[in-house]
């Protein structure tokens, strides 16, 4: 059904309702017009191409966020706040923006995961490393929530995916982590003067680096043979625990990639006969902070399929050859029994989600899980119905992210960035009654995000006091199913 047909349908309904009003009025009866009109059902949801409006910045919001930070702002953080404001505005195009002062202070130290922040600086010819007295954390998917440090620390819950900006007056950076056990973490970043020091040590200067490029600071907890990155970069520097540049990788506590082209990036770490991937995102003029700690990991799950005409998904059976770790076809799932599979890893990046490829009837999906015990994929008919209803005419040019929700959520926020700019992305909710809508509700079982560019997507789902956060990734010709 096209737009014209929908509007014609609505006009006919209006005429009927108006006649109904006149007839009821003659008998002295009343009714709720909004209630009657809400019964009009639009069967199909036409997909439209969204354009980012020219909205500028909301000065009042910008000033509020700066004042909330209590002056704890680095040069990069000032730019980051503007990035967050713009993204939030694009995301809620038709809504008025109300920025509540919603930062959390003090009580965060009751949490299980405690983080600190260290900054490398260069002054008077010396490298200086200092624990930051005051710093802030702003979540990537919710810039209204500014968490302030107390006693040089901020706390988070176990198993919470923490994604956002950490910033002091001297340093800032994008962090992403999750831990399942109580731990004290310390994240490190570096100042502009230290960046110039690293460039000089690598035989370059700040003029050699494109002004809109970013950087990655990777902290290592294990030895390695080699680290590759699939994005363009201009230099790689080994750094010891004191911030001094070293030529020996065995002495390195950190590896800095400088002048990195913004966008999604894949780090491949090789050690012995093994290698693992680490997915990350690089932003223009910002530093991405990553930690690499290797752990043993096992994931066991039952494979299910959701058909168009069934209420509940049913178990399906695939060959071991049809399920393998993303980018590593030789790392196949072990089939324990019909519909039950398992991945076992001697080395896995702590806090990262497991991504694997699944091929069913010659169609490939990418699936992301953390601790999910079931994996649900659509049947061929269900997939065709999704494409048709959401008007996805050419899946090879589209990025499709399907969120399989583990709990009912009443609200959702998300931001999309290609590293340079903010990308529009359409959101559709599939409720338990089988109908699509443009808003998430307590009945929503799945959420679909549809885009057409390579980008990082940060998501916040909330229901009452319950909040879940996720960073995922978008790329054309990819159908990604994320299990929360």
Buried (B, 14 or more C-beta within 10 A) or exposed (E): EEEEEBEEBEEEBEEEBEEBBEEEEEEEEEEEEEEBEEEEEBEBBEBEEBEEEEEEEBEEBBEBBBEBBEEBBBBBBBBBBEBBBBBBBBBEEEEEBEBEEEBEEEEBEEBBBBBBBBBBBBEEEEBBBEBBEBBBBBBBBBBBBBBBBBEBBBBBBEBBBBBBBBBBBBBBBBBBBBBBEEBEBBBBBBBBEBBBBBBEBBEBEEEEBBEEBBBBBBBBEEEBEEBEBEBEBBBBBBBBEEBBBBEEBEEBBBBBBBBBBBBBBBBBBEBEEBBBBBBBBBBBBBBBBBBBBBBEBEBEBBBBBBBBEEEEBEEBEBEEEBBBBBBBEEBBBEBEEEBBBEBEBEBBBBBBBBBBBBBBEEEEBBBBBBEBEBBBBBBBEBBEBBBEBBEBEEBEEBBBBBBBBEEBBBEBBBBBBBBBBBBBBBBBBBBEEEBBBEEBEEEBBBBBBBBBBBBBBBBBBBBEEEBBBBBBBBBBEBBBBBBB
